[in-house]
């Protein structure tokens, strides 16, 4: 739809759930998670909904696509090797590789690229909680960002790369809350409520 809410257009019509959509940097394509094949897969389509293509084609669960700012790679989460881990692939689904760096059985999940493409934020299980970490684009320099406990998901970088918005839940049955974390010093600020578990995602207004 348009930014003012007008001109709404339905892009998918399959009876299976479609969710977690992300624009390509050039605005011409959309990657998304769908369960139309029976298990979650990452699909891509043109901005008008045409050309819907399965990129992952794996019997495991694949989802949470995140397009790199240069448009050359898509990060996604998968449990194809047991625990949830991050993988990278080309936008046509080829050249799939396990993303290097810290890989726990409970994560990393919900990846998000910084606007300059230099760092990645993701959720990682640690001590019974899912906290937000950041790392360099090559998987090095992993750094724990939050210490909120519970479940912290959907990290979204601010346009200047100085802050990350995220949703926090005490547990899967609890109402969530919206937080912003300063990347430099880890200062955490609660902004408000965020609805039920995984019911939405934070997003920043782009710099124009």
Secondary structure, DSSP 8 states (H G I E B T S, - for coil): --TTS-S-------SS-EEEEEE-TTSSEEEEEE-TTSS-EEEEEETTS-S-EES---SS-EEEEEE-TTSS-EEEEE-TTSSBEEEEE-TTS-S-EE--S---TB--EEEEE-TTSSEEEEEEEETTEEEEEEEETTS-S-EE-----SEEEEEEE-TTSSEEEEEEESSTTS-EEEEEEETTT--EEEEEEEESTT----------
